[in-house]
Amino acid sequence: MPSPTRVISSLIILLTAIPLSLSGQINTDQVLRIGQNSLYFEDYILSIQYFNRVIEVKPYLAKPYFLRAVAKLNLDDYLGAETDASLAIERNPFIVDAWEVRGVARQNLGKNREAIDDYTQALSMLPDSRGLLYNKAIAQQEIGLIQEADSTFSLLIKRFPAFDAAYIGHARLKLEMNDTIAARADIDKALQINHNAVNAYVIRADIAINSEQDYLSALDDMDKAIRLQPHFAGFFINRAFLRYMTDDFQGAFADYDYALQLEPENTLALFNRGLLRSEVHDTDKALADFNRVLQLNPDDYKTLYNRALIQLETGRLDNAIADIDRLIEAFPDFAAAYFLRSDALRTKGDIRGAERDYRKSISLAQTPLNIDSNGRYSPFADSTQNTDSTGTQSTAISQEQVKKRFRSLSTIADNSQPEQIFNSKEIRGKIQDRNVTIELEPIFAITYYTSPTELKMNGDYLKEVDEINATRALRFILQVTNHEPSTTDEDTARRHFENIAYYNSYLAGHTPRAIDYLGRAMDFMTLRDYENAIPDLSRAIDITPDFTLAYLIRANARFLQAHTLPDPSLDIKLALADLDKVIQLSPLMPIAHYNKGVVLASEGNFTSALLALTRAIELKPDFGEAYYNRGYVYLTLGNRDAAFADLSKAGSLGIVPSYNLLKRMSAK
């Protein structure tokens, strides 16, 4: 297997094989555009290879460094993003987005003061940037500049009064300032703006639990959060706690069970379920849960204490003593551990040892123990307040309180932590997309790669594709899917660059055939190079005017390229013309009608999109994606009854986002 360095070197060499200009020199503007295409479609690894090539030829340009920083940021390579953004700023300090990218990277690296400086610089050039103000406020809060953060959030809310995340961020800050009334007001305002704001429900539930002990209200908010984000185990763990507090033991067990279906190794869910099982005297199952927690985390002393109690209760005295010995070794001042071991030794007949531990527990009973700021027991000091070697502050509490905490259900930390936002006007990043975005199901593409799921292991069938595959005229097998892999790895990219070089050589010495141009176009499509794919598909069509598949692929190339252009209208019209030609040549092809419907809907032509999607369903009655998109269009047009019927049908046909959309719409 070649080393990564050798692979990257091969990619750089092979990039020169792409016919980018008649002069034989690399057309850096064109390579940069192709890289931006890859970046737009979140193919970050491939985009970096294109930007590398431009930087190698023209290292004085700022833009490729900036774009490479964006790609690295989305790959969580924050150090690389910081370095590239700095190089872009050195070359052109007036690229506002470069300051913003570097700020986000630094914030993720914990360099909050430097991030604030970057945001301040960017705001001097773009004072009304929502994302910059939001990120700056978060960074200020992170380093304890509470009043400054409060001022920034207030300015953000003043300038963008309909930005729900600003109120949520401000609410977190107010909670840190112990102003629960103001925090509650901010959360209520956020939900007034956006009643699908999951984080707002979670924070309001937290306020209801900790400040008001209003478990019913908190339970209602957690129900809403779960409806909006049903695949997060932590929400079910927290709702289980609330159900327990409202005496719904059956509901609590059901939530713990479901959380463990989502995350089988979630130690918090296992511990809580074990504790609840021990409370209802289901000791064997409780012991099984505690054993599993300690397999996953042998130093979970809270679980160790509770397992010792179960061992003692069920007569496993040696096991109980072994657990307590470990507990005392870790926490030598914990009175309850000595008392527990005294009980075990007395039952075994070791009266002397039992008396010794009993006296020790009595002598420690009035000695306060330290609990750190995260609620964990800390044995480091005897003072009322202490900061340990890690900088974590601990507070002394009574032995009885510690014992109670060891026997209490736990909840997860707030999942609604703020994320940095990067809102470049040129690049569609994924950083700000924390919650699932409701979108149309994508067009179906002819591709070499698919992303199999449990519900659809293979690509879809298309007669024209099957016929070409049967000839073995191409170097790869064609497949049909509307979920292409989002990332092209280095080995895959290298293979297709090599393939392009092969076609270049072959076409130079042979009479071109339509299939040869189609083959090279497919390699360009895989590499997100639509600008070179489209001419090759046109050449294939010139040679074979009834080449249905070439029209279909060219329509896709034009539609995808349109997303990357300032004015997409011409490419959209050409894509629709190609799809009409496909329908003329193959009128019974459901995918052609479906793709036409998606293109029309994406352009806001919903009534025409309905006709196209309906025709696709008539031709293929189990076309789940068509039902989903038609439901989406019906919702957009305000026909909720028809939308719900289509979404329900789509869900039954395996289109999972249907249920998410149904839940969101039902909540309105």
Secondary structure, 3 states (H helix, E strand, C coil): CCCHHHHHHHHHHHHCCCCCCCCCCCCHHHHHHHHHHHHHCCCHHHHHHHHHHHHHHCCCCCHHHHHHHHHHHHCCCHHHHHHHHHHHHHHCCCCHHHHHHHHHHHHHCCCHHHHHHHHHHHHHHCCCCHHHHHHHHHHHHHCCCHHHHHHHHHHHHHHCCCCHHHHHHHHHHHHHCCCHHHHHHHHHHHHHHCCCCHHHHHHHHHHHHHHHCCHHHHHHHHHHHHHHCCCCHHHHHHHHHHHHHCCCHHHHHHHHHHHHHHCCCCHHHHHHHHHHHHHCCCHHHHHHHHHHHHHHCCCCHHHHHHHHHHHHHCCCHHHHHHHHHHHHHHCCCCHHHHHHHHHHHHHHCCHHHHHHHHHHHHHHCCCCEEEECCCCEECCCCCCEEECCCCCEEEEECHHHHHHHHCCCCCCCCCCCCCCCCCCCCCCCCCCCCCCCCCCCCCCEEECCCCCCCCCCCCECCHHHHHHHHHCCCCCCCEEECCCCCCCCHHHHHHHHHHHHHHHHHHHHCCCCHHHHHHHHHHHHHCCCHHHHHHHHHHHHHHCCCCHHHHHHHHHHHHHHHCCCCCCHHHHHHHHHHHHHHHHHCCCCHHHHHHHHHHHHHCCCHHHHHHHHHHHHHHCCCCHHHHHHHHHHHHHHCCHHHHHHHHHHHHHCCCCHHHHHHHHHHCC
